[in-house]
Amino acid sequence: MSSNKQSVMMQHTLHELSNRNSYSKSLQKRPYVLALITSHLIGMEPGLLYLKDLTSKQCMLRISVEDSIYSYDERNDLLRIIGNDDWISLQRLSEKNKIDIVFLPILSFSLVSDILSYNEQRPFVRLILHSLMTGKKVIALNIGINDSHQLWRVKGMDKGSLSFKRKLKEQMIQLKGLGIDLINEDDSFDVFLNNSLKKSIVTAETIRYLHGQNQQTLSVSNQTIITPLAKDMARELNIAIITE
């Protein structure tokens, strides 16, 4: 990002500070969007360009990149393309981060496989599963799993077997079944931003899952609905529900 442009991280920080001021209640709350970046055999360009456009939207877009990606692109190159320096390291990534929407701009084969096998040992997958179970929106560009996309043809990677292509379509159906929205790169993100602050629900199943993961706190917005059974279970399991 050029030095004459204000840091996106600084813009987000100033916005958060303004919202804490009692005289700034008229400020519109911006949804928190966390983009999780992986790499893909067909390339990363469409996902990165979508993120560049999303950076200009009325949201708090933050980015986390898997360590393996640095063998393909340096951090500065990614920053330059996206135009966003508000990054969260893999070590700081957790369910406690403020998130309204999880966005997967590059749906890699390994990420799809780990999501569908519930591999919670992978930080990205753990966060995705937690988001789905706590009512947060998870959205993914479908390019990485859509073999009919023109990018596959451009890269000469559209010649897989019928069995392989059928498997990809089955995985798309499974991802949708989990509650993940699959979109094209020309689809607008605005509808998700407008709907992201609607009330989510915390159930007893959510509390039971957190207990199984040895989590002692759950941060929710003041718009979140917590079922009576969830409150009772949280007290029984000594899990603190914190409203932000």
C-alpha positions in Angstrom: 0.0 0.0 0.0 1.5 3.4 -1.0 2.5 5.7 1.8 0.1 8.5 0.8 -2.9 6.3 1.5 -4.2 6.0 5.0 -3.7 2.6 6.7 -6.9 0.6 6.6 -6.0 -0.7 10.1 -5.8 2.9 11.3 -9.2 3.7 9.7 -10.8 0.7 11.5 -9.2 1.7 14.8 -10.4 5.3 14.5 -13.9 4.0 13.7 -14.0 1.7 16.7 -12.8 4.6 19.0 -15.5 6.9 17.6 -18.2 4.3 18.3 -17.1 4.0 21.9 -17.7 7.8 22.3 -21.2 8.4 23.8 -21.6 11.3 21.4 -21.2 9.2 18.4 -24.2 6.9 18.7 -25.4 8.1 15.2 -22.4 6.3 13.6 -23.5 3.3 11.6 -22.0 0.1 12.9 -19.9 -1.6 10.3 -20.1 -5.4 10.1 -16.8 -7.3 10.9 -15.7 -9.4 7.9 -12.8 -11.8 8.4 -11.2 -13.1 5.2 -9.3 -16.3 5.5 -6.8 -16.7 2.7 -5.4 -20.0 1.4 -3.7 -20.8 -1.9 -5.0 -22.8 -4.9 -3.6 -24.7 -7.9 -5.6 -22.5 -10.3 -4.2 -19.3 -8.7 -5.4 -16.6 -6.3 -6.1 -13.6 -8.5 -9.9 -13.6 -8.5 -10.1 -14.0 -4.8 -7.6 -11.2 -4.1 -9.3 -8.8 -6.6 -12.6 -9.5 -4.9 -11.0 -8.6 -1.5 -9.6 -5.4 -3.1 -13.2 -4.4 -4.0 -14.5 -5.5 -0.6 -12.0 -3.3 1.1 -13.8 -0.2 -0.2 -17.2 -1.4 1.2 -18.8 -0.2 4.4 -17.4 -3.0 6.6 -14.5 -3.8 8.9 -12.5 -6.2 6.6 -9.7 -8.0 8.4 -7.5 -10.6 6.8 -5.7 -13.8 8.0 -3.3 -15.8 5.9 -2.2 -19.3 6.4 1.6 -19.7 6.8 2.0 -21.9 3.8 0.9 -19.1 1.5 4.2 -17.3 2.1 6.0 -19.8 -0.1 4.0 -18.5 -3.1 3.5 -14.8 -2.4 5.2 -12.4 0.0 3.0 -10.6 2.4 3.8 -7.2 0.9 2.7 -8.4 -2.5 -0.7 -9.5 -1.1 -1.0 -6.3 0.8 -0.3 -4.3 -2.4 -2.9 -6.2 -4.4 -5.7 -6.1 -1.8 -4.9 -2.6 -0.4 -5.7 -3.7 3.1 -3.1 -3.8 6.0 -5.5 -4.9 8.7 -4.2 -8.4 9.2 -4.6 -11.0 12.0 -1.8 -13.5 12.4 -2.6 -17.2 12.6 -1.4 -17.2 16.2 -3.9 -14.5 17.2 -6.8 -16.0 15.3 -9.6 -17.4 17.6 -13.3 -17.6 18.2 -13.0 -14.5 20.4 -12.2 -12.2 17.5 -15.0 -9.9 16.6 -16.6 -11.5 13.5 -20.0 -11.0 11.8 -19.1 -12.7 8.5 -16.3 -15.2 7.6 -15.3 -14.9 4.0 -13.3 -17.5 2.0 -12.0 -15.8 -1.1 -9.9 -18.8 -2.2 -11.7 -22.2 -1.7 -8.7 -24.6 -1.9 -9.0 -28.3 -2.2 -7.5 -28.9 1.2 -9.7 -26.4 2.9 -12.8 -28.0 1.4 -11.7 -31.4 2.5 -10.9 -30.3 6.0 -14.2 -28.5 6.4 -16.2 -31.5 5.3 -14.1 -33.8 7.6 -14.6 -31.4 10.5 -10.8 -31.0 11.0 -10.9 -28.6 13.9 -7.1 -28.9 14.4 -6.7 -26.6 11.5 -7.2 -23.0 12.8 -9.2 -21.8 9.8 -11.5 -24.8 9.9 -12.0 -24.5 13.6 -13.1 -20.9 13.2 -15.4 -21.7 10.3 -17.1 -24.5 12.2 -17.5 -22.3 15.3 -19.0 -19.5 13.1 -21.5 -21.9 11.5 -22.5 -23.3 14.9 -23.0 -19.8 16.5 -25.1 -18.5 13.6 -22.5 -16.3 11.9 -22.5 -16.1 8.1 -19.8 -18.0 6.2 -19.4 -17.1 2.5 -17.0 -18.5 -0.1 -16.2 -17.7 -3.7 -16.9 -20.9 -5.6 -14.2 -20.6 -8.2 -11.8 -23.0 -6.5 -14.4 -25.8 -6.6 -16.3 -24.9 -9.7 -14.5 -26.6 -12.6 -16.8 -25.0 -15.2 -15.4 -21.6 -14.4 -13.5 -20.1 -17.3 -10.3 -19.7 -15.2 -10.0 -23.5 -15.1 -10.1 -23.5 -18.9 -7.6 -20.7 -19.1 -5.2 -22.6 -16.9 -5.8 -25.8 -18.9 -7.1 -27.5 -15.8 -10.6 -28.4 -17.0 -9.7 -31.9 -18.3 -10.2 -33.9 -15.2 -12.2 -37.1 -15.2 -16.0 -37.2 -14.9 -15.5 -38.8 -11.5 -13.4 -35.9 -10.4 -15.8 -33.3 -11.6 -18.7 -35.2 -10.0 -16.9 -35.2 -6.7 -16.4 -31.4 -6.9 -20.2 -30.9 -7.5 -21.0 -33.2 -4.6 -18.6 -31.2 -2.3 -20.4 -28.0 -3.4 -23.7 -29.5 -2.3 -22.2 -30.6 1.0 -20.8 -27.1 1.7 -24.1 -25.5 1.0 -25.7 -28.1 3.3 -23.5 -27.0 6.2 -24.8 -23.5 5.7 -21.9 -22.0 3.6 -23.0 -19.5 0.9 -21.2 -20.1 -2.4 -21.0 -17.0 -4.6 -19.5 -16.0 -8.0 -16.9 -13.3 -8.3 -19.5 -11.0 -10.0 -22.0 -11.4 -7.1 -22.4 -8.4 -4.9 -21.4 -8.7 -1.2 -23.8 -5.9 -0.2 -26.7 -8.1 0.6 -24.7 -10.0 3.1 -23.4 -6.9 4.7 -26.9 -5.5 5.1 -28.2 -8.7 6.6 -25.1 -9.5 8.8 -26.2 -7.6 11.9 -29.5 -9.5 12.2 -30.0 -11.4 15.4 -28.1 -14.7 15.8 -29.0 -17.5 18.2 -26.9 -19.3 20.8 -28.3 -22.7 21.7 -27.4 -25.4 24.2 -25.6 -27.2 21.4 -23.3 -24.1 21.1 -22.5 -24.2 24.8 -21.9 -27.9 24.7 -19.5 -27.5 21.8 -17.6 -24.7 23.6 -17.3 -26.9 26.7 -15.9 -29.7 24.7 -13.3 -27.3 23.3 -12.3 -26.2 26.8 -13.6 -22.7 26.1 -14.6 -20.7 29.2 -16.1 -17.6 27.6 -18.4 -16.8 24.7 -18.6 -13.2 23.4 -21.8 -12.2 21.7 -23.4 -9.0 20.4 -26.3 -7.4 22.2 -28.4 -8.5 19.2 -27.8 -12.2 19.9 -30.6 -14.4 21.2 -29.6 -16.8 24.0 -32.0 -19.6 24.6 -33.0 -20.3 28.3 -31.5 -23.8 28.0 -28.3 -22.3 26.7 -28.1 -20.0 29.7 -28.8 -22.8 32.2 -26.1 -25.0 30.5 -23.6 -22.1 30.5 -24.1 -21.7 34.3 -23.8 -25.4 34.8 -20.6 -25.7 32.8 -19.1 -22.4 34.1 -19.0 -20.8 30.7 -19.3 -17.0 30.9 -21.4 -15.3 28.2 -20.0 -11.8 27.6 -22.1 -9.2 25.7 -20.0 -6.7 23.8 
